[in-house]
Amino acid sequence: MDAAGRFSVVALVWGAGQATPIRDHVAWCVVGVYEGREREITYAAPPDGSGDEVIRAAVRECEAGEVVWLAPERPNIHRVENGGDSIAISIHVYGTDIARAGNSIRREYREAAG
């Protein structure tokens, strides 16, 4: 963590099949895949912004050495999962003090059926 609380650096180790809930974030984030593969599934929010059901929009496979980013100013509803069958390791730099905030999740969603 930055002494002024402006950002935090976190290393995550993902087991095979491990995934996050579908969510968005309160802060910007840059993620670099160090080892293995991570799959990011992005979602579109309902047009009127109501409810917690979202629609799958795209899937991106991120290999070791790739870097992706997200910002709360643009739609950033997503789920991240280990895209391989062995461990994956990623480095996350969040634009907030994770120790103080607890995490960077703003809200969780669920995927619409169908």
N, C-alpha and C positions, 0 to 999 in steps of 0.2 A: 504494500500500500504506500502511496505517496504520503509524506508527512502532513501535507495540507489537505488530504482527503479527496484530491481531484480524480484519482484513478486507483484501481487495484489490479494486480496481476495474479492470476489463478491458473494452476496446472490441473487439468482433469484427466483422470484415467478411466476409460470406459471399458467395461466388460463386454464380451460378445452379447449382442442383443439388447444392451442397455440403452434406454432412451429417456428423453425429457418429456414432460407433458407439453401440450400445445400451449404456447404462451407468447406474450410480447414483453418488452422491456422498458424500464424507466430511464435507461442511460444508453449511450452508444457503446458498441463493443467491437473489438477486432479479435478474430480467432485465427490462429495458425495451427494447422495439423502437423504435429511432430512425428507421429508414428501411426500406422494403420490407415483407416478410412472412416470418415464421418459422412453421414448422409443428412442433408438439411431438406426438410419438406416445408414449403411455404404455403400459406393459406390466405384466402381473400375473406375479408370481413363482410357481413351482410351489408348491402348498399345503404340501409338506413342506420347502420351502426348499432342496432339494438340486438339484444340477445347474446348468447355465448357460443352459438353454432357457427362454424366457419367451413369454407369449401376449399378443398385441396387445389392448389394452383400450379405448383411446380416442384420438381425434385432435383437437387443438385448433389452430385457425388464429389467429395473433397478428399483428395489424396495427400499423403505426406508431402510437405513443402508448399501446399496451397494456403492462401490467406483469404478470408472473407470478412465482411464487416456488416454491421447493421446500425441504424440510427432510429430513435423514437420519432423523428420528424417525418419519416416515411413509413408506410405500412411495413411492419416487421413481425407479423404473427408467424411463428414457425415452431417446428419440433426438430430436435437434433437426435440422431441415434448413431450407434456404432454400425457402420456400413459393412463390416467384415466379420470374420469368424474367429478373430483373435483380438487382443486388447488394442485400443486406440488411445493415443495421448494427444491432447491439444492444450495450447496455451491461450488463455483468454485475458484480454486487457479491457476492463470495464471502466467507463467514465463516471464512476461513483465509488464511494468508500464501502465496499462489500461488508467489511467487519461491522460497520455502523448500521448499514441498511439491512443486513441479513442475507439479501440476495438482490438481483436486479430485475426480478419479475414484477411487472405491473399487474397482469391479469392472466388467468388461465382460461382456455376455451375447450370446446369439444368439436370433433369433426361431424359435420352433418351427414346423416345417413343417405345412402344412395349413390 
